[in-house]
Amino acid sequence: MVKIKSSKPISKIKKGDKIKVDGKEYEVDAHYVMINHGKTREMVIELFDSKTDKDYQVRYFDNRVEESIDFYELKDIVYDKVEIEKIEW
């Protein structure tokens, strides 16, 4: 399970905020609903690293953030899941 350190609810994260993943800082580009499943919503936070110009995503279900949070890196045209230990915002 990923350790989460939050300074505010994840739902309040917006463009321009910073998120650290395993100690590396990324900037938030967007935060939106990817799929509405009725009772829950699958959310996406789009991130980028301005130093490397690479794109990333944090994905989670809004009703169970702690158990469902995942991190993805864009490789060519597909987002690949990356195992992480800690995320903070």
URGI-V126160 format. One record per pair of residues at least 6 apart in sequence whose C-alpha atoms are under 6 Angstrom apart, sorted by the first residue. I is the first residue (numbers start at 1). J is the second residue. Records with the same first field share a line. If there is no record, write none. Layout:
I: J / J
This chain:
2: 85 / 86
3: 86
4: 86 / 87 / 88
5: 88
6: 88 / 89
7: 89
15: 28 / 29 / 30
16: 27 / 28
17: 27 / 28
18: 26 / 27
19: 25 / 26 / 88 / 89
20: 87 / 88
21: 86 / 87
22: 86
26: 47 / 48 / 49
27: 47 / 48
28: 46 / 47
29: 46 / 47
30: 45 / 46
31: 44 / 45
32: 43 / 44
33: 42 / 43
34: 42 / 43
35: 41 / 42
41: 61 / 62
42: 60 / 61
43: 59 / 60 / 61
44: 58 / 59
45: 57 / 58
46: 57
47: 55 / 56 / 57
48: 54 / 55 / 56
55: 74
56: 72 / 73 / 74
57: 71 / 72
58: 70 / 71
59: 69 / 70
60: 68 / 69
71: 81 / 82
72: 79 / 80 / 81 / 82
73: 79 / 80
